[in-house]
């Protein structure tokens, strides 16, 4: 079993090295498309190029979720039936669960896996007394108890189709009932928050319908009180209350998808 990851990045210079090096511990190949960074992101990606980390190209066209399809279609020939694609390796995420251990346990009649995304946050206390705040993601220690769930992995089939602007391939199949835990560091410094907001505003101006969040220009709106959060202690159990959103499949959808995949109707 091999794992191929697709990473679309833009202006993530402060975290991209940590992200790619962490992912290279479990991914066989990481294909990186830079969507027009104006900081050092692309140069960092190129400096990390290896058998595992593959700088694909820079693409300055407006962002859309389906941009990942061109990466999949360019490299799909490397994958065989039963391999996995992390079709959305976000630059601000570090996996808490190891996909190399998680994915082999997914039954063959389950075809894609969703995340249990844990949001790590900067806090008001981080900047008390004029402090500059955490110097790296390792120093961001507080997370929200509620999580979020989104599709992250799908099992490869030679005949599957993925054409832009679709955000994912057709007929991904049956959703696995367990979620893979991811640590999400969307806010890492005051300057990074401002840059993040600017990137998302630019994407929306370019026609992207997503990013209805994280566009408030007041950086203080992204700082939370520690009292509302949980403190992360490596090796200790997570204190989670479950996902804010309900990502599931109805029983008859599962039955239909199982039949179509088992009989080969879905190539």
C-alpha positions in Angstrom: 0.0 0.0 0.0 1.3 3.4 -1.0 0.0 6.8 0.1 0.1 9.8 -2.3 -0.6 13.3 -1.0 -1.7 16.4 -2.9 -0.7 19.7 -1.3 -1.8 23.1 -2.7 -0.1 26.0 -0.9 0.1 29.7 -0.9 2.0 32.0 1.5 2.7 29.4 4.2 6.4 30.0 4.6 6.2 29.8 8.4 4.8 26.3 8.5 5.3 24.6 5.2 8.6 22.9 6.1 7.2 21.4 9.3 4.1 20.3 7.4 5.9 18.6 4.6 8.5 17.0 6.8 5.9 15.6 9.1 3.8 14.3 6.2 6.9 12.7 4.6 7.0 10.3 7.6 3.9 8.6 6.3 3.4 9.6 2.6 5.3 7.9 -0.2 5.0 11.0 -2.4 3.8 14.5 -1.7 3.0 16.5 -4.8 3.1 20.3 -4.2 1.4 22.9 -6.3 2.1 26.5 -5.3 -0.9 28.7 -6.1 1.1 31.9 -6.5 3.0 32.5 -3.2 4.5 35.9 -2.8 6.6 34.9 0.2 9.3 32.2 0.5 6.9 29.2 0.4 7.8 28.0 -3.1 11.6 28.4 -2.5 11.2 26.4 0.8 9.3 23.6 -1.1 12.0 23.4 -3.7 14.7 23.3 -1.1 13.0 20.2 0.4 12.7 18.4 -2.9 13.4 14.7 -2.5 12.1 11.3 -3.6 9.1 12.0 -1.3 8.6 15.8 -1.6 7.9 16.6 -5.3 7.5 20.3 -6.3 5.0 20.0 -9.1 4.7 23.6 -10.4 3.5 27.1 -9.6 0.0 28.1 -10.9 -1.0 31.7 -10.6 -4.6 31.2 -11.7 -7.4 32.0 -9.2 -7.8 29.3 -6.5 -10.7 26.8 -6.8 -11.0 23.5 -4.9 -10.8 21.5 -8.2 -7.3 22.7 -8.8 -6.1 19.6 -7.1 -7.6 17.5 -9.9 -4.8 18.5 -12.2 -2.2 17.2 -9.7 -4.1 13.9 -9.4 -4.4 13.4 -13.2 -0.7 14.2 -13.7 0.5 11.6 -11.3 -2.2 9.0 -11.1 -0.2 6.6 -13.2 2.0 6.0 -10.2 -0.9 4.5 -8.1 -2.3 1.0 -8.2 -5.6 -0.3 -7.0 -5.7 -0.2 -3.2 -3.3 2.6 -2.8 -4.5 5.8 -1.0 -4.6 9.5 -1.9 -4.5 12.2 0.7 -6.2 14.4 -1.8 -6.1 17.5 0.5 -2.9 17.9 2.5 -3.4 21.4 3.9 -0.2 23.2 4.7 -1.5 24.2 8.2 -2.3 20.7 9.3 -0.1 18.1 11.2 -1.6 14.6 11.6 -2.1 13.4 15.1 -3.0 9.9 13.9 -0.5 8.3 11.7 -2.1 7.5 8.3 0.4 4.7 7.8 -1.1 2.9 10.8 -4.7 4.1 10.3 -5.4 3.3 6.6 -4.5 -0.4 6.6 -7.2 -0.9 9.2 -9.9 0.5 6.9 -12.0 -2.4 5.6 -11.8 -2.9 1.8 -15.6 -2.1 1.4 -14.9 1.4 2.9 -13.5 3.7 0.3 -12.7 7.1 1.8 -11.8 8.6 5.2 -12.8 11.9 6.8 -10.9 13.9 9.4 -11.6 14.8 13.0 -9.9 18.2 12.7 -8.8 19.7 16.0 -8.5 23.5 15.9 -5.5 24.8 17.8 -5.8 28.5 18.6 -3.9 31.5 19.7 -5.2 33.0 22.9 -5.6 36.4 24.3 -3.3 35.4 27.1 -0.5 34.6 24.6 -0.3 38.4 23.9 -0.8 39.7 27.5 1.6 42.4 28.5 2.8 43.1 25.0 4.1 39.5 24.5 5.0 38.6 20.9 3.1 35.3 21.2 4.2 31.8 20.3 7.3 31.5 18.3 6.3 28.3 16.5 3.3 25.9 16.2 5.0 23.7 18.9 4.2 26.6 21.4 0.5 26.8 20.4 -0.8 24.5 23.1 -4.6 25.3 23.3 -7.3 23.7 21.2 -11.1 23.8 20.9 -13.0 20.8 22.3 -15.3 20.7 19.3 -13.9 19.4 16.0 -14.7 19.4 12.3 -15.0 16.6 9.8 -14.0 16.7 6.1 -13.0 14.1 3.6 -9.2 13.7 3.4 -8.3 10.3 1.9 -9.7 8.1 -0.9 -8.7 4.6 -2.0 -7.4 4.6 -5.6 -9.2 2.8 -8.4 -7.6 2.8 -11.9 -10.8 3.9 -13.6 -11.8 6.7 -11.3 -12.5 10.1 -12.8 -11.7 13.5 -11.4 -12.3 16.5 -13.7 -12.1 20.2 -12.6 -13.9 22.1 -11.2 -15.1 19.1 -9.1 -13.5 19.3 -5.6 -13.1 15.5 -5.5 -13.3 12.4 -7.8 -16.6 10.9 -8.9 -18.0 8.0 -6.8 -15.5 8.0 -4.0 -17.7 5.4 -2.3 -18.4 4.4 1.2 -17.3 6.6 4.1 -15.3 4.9 6.8 -17.0 5.2 10.2 -13.8 6.2 12.1 -12.2 9.7 11.7 -8.5 10.4 11.5 -7.3 13.1 13.9 -5.5 16.2 12.5 -4.1 19.1 14.4 -5.1 22.3 12.5 -3.0 25.5 13.0 -4.9 28.0 11.0 -3.8 31.0 13.2 -0.2 31.1 14.1 0.8 34.8 14.6 -0.8 38.2 14.2 1.1 38.9 10.9 0.1 35.4 9.6 -3.5 36.0 10.4 -3.4 39.3 8.4 -1.8 37.4 5.5 -4.3 34.6 5.7 -7.2 37.0 5.6 -5.7 38.7 2.5 -5.2 35.4 0.7 -8.8 34.4 1.3 -10.2 37.7 0.3 -8.2 37.5 -2.9 -9.6 34.0 -3.6 -13.2 35.2 -3.1 -12.6 38.1 -5.4 -11.3 35.6 -8.0 -14.6 33.7 -7.9 -14.0 31.1 -5.2 -17.2 30.5 -3.4 -15.5 29.1 -0.3 -13.7 31.0 2.5 -16.8 32.6 4.0 -14.8 32.3 7.2 -11.5 33.9 8.1 -12.1 37.1 6.2 -12.6 39.5 9.2 -9.7 42.0 9.2 -9.7 42.5 12.9 -7.0 40.1 14.1 -8.3 40.2 17.7 -11.4 38.3 16.6 -9.3 35.2 16.1 -7.9 35.2 19.7 -9.8 33.1 22.2 -9.9 32.9 26.0 -8.0 29.9 27.3 -10.9 29.2 29.7 -12.9 28.1 26.6 -10.2 25.8 25.4 -8.3 22.6 26.4 -4.5 22.5 26.9 -2.7 20.0 24.8 -0.3 17.7 26.6 1.5 15.2 24.3 0.7 11.6 25.2 -2.4 12.6 27.2 -6.0 11.8 26.0 -7.7 14.3 23.9 -10.6 16.2 25.6 -13.0 16.4 22.6 -16.8 16.8 22.4 -17.2 15.7 18.8 -17.7 17.3 15.4 -19.6 20.5 14.9 -20.9 19.1 11.6 -22.5 15.8 10.8 -20.7 14.1 8.0 -22.4 10.8 7.3 -24.0 8.6 4.7 -27.6 7.3 4.9 -27.9 3.5 5.1 -29.5 3.2 1.6 -26.7 5.3 0.1 -24.1 3.0 1.8 -26.0 0.0 0.4 -26.1 1.4 -3.2 -22.4 2.5 -3.1 -21.4 -0.9 -1.8 -23.2 -2.7 -4.6 -21.9 -0.4 -7.3 -18.3 -0.8 -6.1 -18.5 -4.5 -5.6 -20.0 -5.2 -9.0 -17.6 -2.8 -10.8 -20.3 -0.3 -11.9 -18.1 2.4 -10.5 -14.8 2.1 -12.3 
